[in-house]
Amino acid sequence: MSATRTVSVIVKGRVQGVSYRAWTQAEARALDLTGFVRNRADGSVEAVFGGPPDAVDRMVALCRSGPPHASVSEVIVQECGDPPDTRGFDILRG
């Protein structure tokens, strides 16, 4: 079993304009995950999480509810082979 896991996540619903990216960054940093989060043109939010499998699983579970004003309708998770190309967890802009 690998010591790290990396996933790409697409979160759909009312997830832009509700501090979803800032919330994701804070939660991911608290779990010592690496990666990024960004808004997508279609209104969804995309994130890549890398780290210990249990922490990645916890973050994916948290994404299903999001911050207080979010309304998540769908979370699509895809396994990634390569870890995120970052040392921390960043918010990417457009």
Buried (B, 14 or more C-beta within 10 A) or exposed (E): EEEEBBBBBBBBBBBBEBBBBEBBBEBBEEBEBBBBBBBBEEEBBBBBBBBBBEBBBBBBEBBEEBBEEBEBEEBEBEEBEEBBEEEEBBEBEE
